[in-house]
Amino acid sequence: MQAILAFTAVQVVVLLSSISSTAVAVAFPNITAHYNTSLVLAGWVLSIYQLVAACSMVLMGKIGDVLGHKNIFLICSGLFVIGSLLAALAPNIQLLIAARFIQSIGGGGFMPTMVGITVEMFPRHRQQLIGVNMSINSLGGIIGPNIGSWLVTSFGWQSIFWFNVPIVILAVIPLFFILKSTQGKKVHIDFSGAGLLSAFLFTFMIGLSQIVHSGNGPGWLITGLLFVASIVFLVMFIRHELKTSDPIIDLALLRLKPFAAANIYNFIYGSCVFGFTSLIPLYAVSVYGMTTIQSGYVLMARSIGFVMASMAGGFLLVKWGYHKPMLVGSIIVSASLLFFACEFSRVKILEIDISSVALVSTIALAIGLGMGVASQASANACLGLMPHRASTMSGVRGMFRQSGGAISIAVTTLILQFVGDMSLGFAIVFISTGVIALLTIPFIFAMPDKDTRILA
């Protein structure tokens, strides 16, 4: 009974983290208006979370092996609460971004430590319960937009952060007493590699953000120096990873052509899909004039499509293999993005006027279906190459996907800021990403269609 209570408490925290991600996306237009700031700077509220969470996923999993998964889960919960509290109180956009940085360290660590706790508590049923886990995470994507839009409309955007504080605290209290502290394994943690990787990603993204302010010679000089610094950090990171005994990213894995193809696929996929998802509410509000609640409906439609198709995708793998679901998913995502580029002012079917909310929600549902069809195949492709290193490969794949999404948000907000016209700016973004999504196709066929094990 205690184990079930502990598992439930962990799931509540993970669910809340998922709800928070979509709620912040719903609140994004309100946050931008509240601080009267540029889209490029406000975009960091979204991208900082994905960027830091990408590194936190890998690091917290390894630190959990050293300090024990209970301890790290509690630390992550504390960081998530502190970040939420500071975000709710942030007097300016810079401190809000800093608060999101703290929040993302905790949020990014939830998933790997939750898996570790599940394996320790239920070793015989870990596969089924980890599947429950993924379902809970997807459920957050469905109910998050509704809760987020209600909170923003009723109590202001700060309430989406206040909402996290009491629930997480109440959920983790029983974990102090129920979960046992396990003795961690002696594992080398590559903090230097994580630092260099983070420095590369941050200098690159700050360089992107700086472009909008590079109106004169000194401005372009600063932008150029940031990009040069990002290249230097990347070279230092690669050299360090080749020398260290237990790297944060095993470069030997990246030399495997199928796995390299999988990472490129996930980077492009994350760029086209994750960045877009975060900016759906801004698109709905600024282009179609929808209310905050209506923009939440659009985001919810995407999540419903994803859950429906991902459940079916698990059964399709047996018959279709990995290539067909990913191919179908990429084509649906590409077509949906191109449809989003078309601004529908009024559509009548059988003499019935179809509202813009229904039309945009239908397209969002379609892109969710495309994501869901491809998700199971992309999650499993290449893991059969080295099943004993599946956890490491999953972490690297997730990092590429999250990084792609973070960079996509930065580039999208930069385009919107430059163009000035939201409708035209989003049309450019959707047409570009719709075409780019098709670039995943060659990399799909570079991955194995079925599980094939190699010696390593």
Protein Blocks (a to p, Z undefined) as FASTA:
>chain_A
ZZmmmmmmmmmmmmmmmmmmmmmmmmmmmmmmmnopafklmmmmmmmmmmmmmmmmmmmm
mmmmmnopklmmmmmmmmmmmmmmmmmmombfklmmmmmmmmmmmmmmmmmmmmmmmmmm
mmmlmmmmmmmmmmmmmmmmmmmmmmmmmmmmmnojklmmmmmmmmmmmmmmmmmmmpcc
dddddddddfklmmmmmmmmmmmmmmmmmmmmmmbfklmmmmmmmmmmmmmmmmmmmmmm
mmpmbdfbdfklmmpmklmmmmmmmmmmmmmmmmmmmmmmmmmmmmnopafklmmmmmmm
mmmmmmmmmmmmmmmmmmnommlmmmmmmmmmmmmmmmmmpccfbdceehiacdfklmmm
mmmmmmmmmmmmmmmmmmmgoklmmmmlmmmmmmmmmmmmmmmmmmmmmmmmmmmmmnop
amlmmmmmmmmmmmmmmmmmmmmmmpcfbdcdddZZ
